[in-house]
């Protein structure tokens, strides 16, 4: 195996958690998660030689992964209505009495957000700053700040309502 392939496989192995967590947030079904993971890895491979090292490799992986997922979701939403989109998360949270802790429930609430808002909150929870998130997603830092405030308020409100109703 040549050194480029070995380097790529090492990078994917080291950062596979990023890809898996994004696939899990955007898709319920294991098969859809697996297919999306393969799409992301393909896109990463196609652009691996063009990675210039101007950012961390993990930042680049997030950007490629999010762009791949968001493009895939757009394409899936353009399908005729008779095709099933059941693998996409609904925009309404599904409170579950089986959620064994608050973190699991927060994950459900994040899954209920719009696609771009999911990306913003995921990056925020991973420790990225507003200017880094803005660069990754293609928005301004002030737009990210405003969006973050709205997302936090929405999550906090939903968390309080459902947490209170289901305890």
N, C-alpha and C positions, 0 to 999 in steps of 0.2 A: 504494500500500500504506500502511495507516495506521501510525502511530508505534508502537503496541503490538506489531504483527506484526514490524516492523523491529527493535524492541528484543529481542523473543523470538528472532528469527533470529540476531541478533548474539551473544546469550548461548549459544545452541546451537552456533554456529560456534566460539566461543571455548572451550567446554567439551566438545566432542564426544569428546575423548579419554577422558574419564571414562566416558561411556556406552559407547563401543566396548570399552574394556578390561573393563568389567563384563560385557558381553555375551559377550566372548571367554572369560572365566573360567568362565562358567556354561553355555555352549553350544558344542559341537563344530562343528555344521553351520552353514555360512555363511547358509543360508536362515533358520534359527532365530535366528541372531544378528541378521540384518536385521529379521525380524519383531519380535523383542524390542526392538530399537532403536526401531522405529516405535511400539511400545506405550509405551515410556518417553517418547518425545517427545510423544505424545498426552497422557499423564498430566502432563507438565511444562506443556504448553500449557493444559490444563484448570485447573491450579492456579497458573499464572503470575501472575494478578492478585491472588492471595491471599498471595504471597510478601511478607512484612513487612520483610525486611531485618534481622531479628534475628540472623542468622548470615550467613556468607559465601555467596554464590550457589553456589559449588562444593559447599559442605556441603549445601545444599538439594538440589542436583542429585544428589549421592550418595544422600541419603535417599530421594528420590522414585524414583530408579533401582533401588536395592536393594529397596525395598518393592514396586515393580512386578515385579521379577524373582522375588522370593520368593513373591509372590502367584501369579504365573504358574506357578511350579514346583509349588506346592501344588495348584493347579487341575489341572495335568497329571498329577500323581500320583493324583488321584481318578478319573481316567478308568478305564474297564474295562480289565482286564489285556490283552485282546486287541489294544488299540490300542498302537501302537509308542511307546515312550519312548526310542528309541535316541539321540535328540538330547540327552538329559540325560547329564551326566557320570556315570560309574560311581563308586562309592565306593572303588574300588581303583585305585592308580596303574598306569599302563601304561608300564613302563620302555622306553625306546626307544634302540637303539644309534644311531639317526639323530639323537638330540638332540645338536646340535653344540656346546653349551656347558652349563655348570652352571645358568645362568639359565633356559634353556629347560626343563631338567629340573625345576628348582624350580617353574616354572609348571605343569608336569604334576602335580607333587605337590600343589600348591595346588588344582588342579582336582579332585583326588581327595577333598578334604575335604567335610564336610557343609556344606549351604548357609549356615547361620549362621556357621560357622567361616570359610568363604571370605570372607564379608563382613567379619568382624573382621580377618582378616589383610590383606586388601586395603586397608582403611582404615588399619591400622597401617603398612603399607608406603608409603602415601601421606603419612605424617607426622602423622596424627591422634593425639592423646593419648587415654588411656583414658577420661577424662571426656567427651570429644567423641564417641568411638565409642559410649559408653554412651548418650549423648543421641540419636545417630542411630539406633541399633538398638533402644533401649528396654529396656536392661538397666542394672544398677548398675555403677559404675566398678570395684568390687571383683570383681564377676562377670566383667567384661571382663578384669581383671588375671589372675584364675585361669584363664580360658579361654585367654588369650594364652600363659600359661606352658605349658599343655597342648598348644596348637597348635604352639608352638616346639619342644617336646620331641618331638612326633610327627613334625614335618617334619625335624628334625635326625636322628632315628632312621632314618626312611625314606630320607633323603638318603644317610646313611652306608651303609646296607645296599645300596641299589641302586647307588650310586656305586661302591662297592667291587666289587659283583658284575659290573658292566658295563664296567669300565675295562680 
